[in-house]
Amino acid sequence: MSNGKQAWRLNVGEKITGGVGAGGSLVIVGTQKGVVYAYDIAGKLQWKSRLSSEVLSAPKYLMAWVIVRTGDSRIYGINANDGSRKWVYDRVSQPLLYVVVLV
């Protein structure tokens, strides 16, 4: 941080979606396949957690929790210490409404 140089770089082996989150000495990414990876500040993998679908937004760190939104309208609360899933908020998506106009 003192000189602006890149500290480390890695390839998670999957397409990262939604962006990068950070907090509590973790760097957190989510992937198109629905996996959340958490790395320490040296770039060492701390844990990974498989979710139900593609991660849509950057994971958020909040008071030892990682909050993640997925493509199937679910929001997950993940323990930031070990990657265990603690809760899921499942919101039912509204169905698309088709209107047919006959002339």
N, C-alpha and C positions, 0 to 999 in steps of 0.2 A: 504494500500500500504506500510505502514511503517514496517509491520511485516510479510507480505506474507500470512496471514490467509484468509480463505474464508469469504467474507463479507455477501453473501446471495446466495441462490439457489432457483430455482423455476421450476415448471413443466408447460409448456404452453399448455399441453393437446394434442399436435400434434407432429409428427416427425419433428425435425428441420433439414433442409437441407442447404447446402452451407456454413455453418459456422456462426460465430458471428461477427458483426461489432460494432464499438463504436466510439463516437465522440460527441462533444457538450453536454456533460453530459448525453448522451443516450447510452444504450446498445440495439442493434437491432438484431433481428433474423428473418429468413424467414422459412416457412414451406413447406412440401410436398403438402399441399392443397392450396398453393398460398397466404398465409396470412403473412403479415409482422407485427411483434410486436415490439414496442419500450418501453423500461423501463427506469426509471430514475436511478440514481446511488444508490438509496436505494432499488431498486427492485420493485417499484410501476409502474404498467402499465400506460403509458401516452397516447398511442393511438394504434390502429391497423388499417391496411389497406388491403383490399382484392384485389388481383391481378388475372390475367387470368389463371395462371398455376403455377406449382412448382417453387420455388425459387432455382436457380442453384448455385449462388455464395453468398459469405458473403456480406450483405448490406454495402455500402460505404457511409460514412458521408463526405459531402463537403459543407462548407459555408451555413449551414442551409438547405441543401438538403440531402435526402437519395436516393441513386441510387441503383436500384435492377435489376438484369437480371433474366428472367423467361425462363422456358423450351420451350415456343412457340416462341422463338427468339425475344422477346420484352425486351426493357430496359425502366424502369420507373423512373421518377423524382418525388419524394414525398416530400412535405413540412415537414421538420423535426419538426416543432412546433405543427402541428395538424394532420399529417398523410394524408392530402388531396393530391390526385393525381394531379400534375400540368402538366405533359406531358408524352407522350409515344412515343418511337421510335420503329416502327414496321418494322423489316427487313424480307423480304420474304426469307424463307429457300429454298435452291436449291433442286429440286427433285432428288431422287436417280435415277441413270441411270443403267438400266439392259442391259447387253450384252448377247445375246444368240449365242452360237457358235454351228453350226451344223457340225457334222463330217460324 
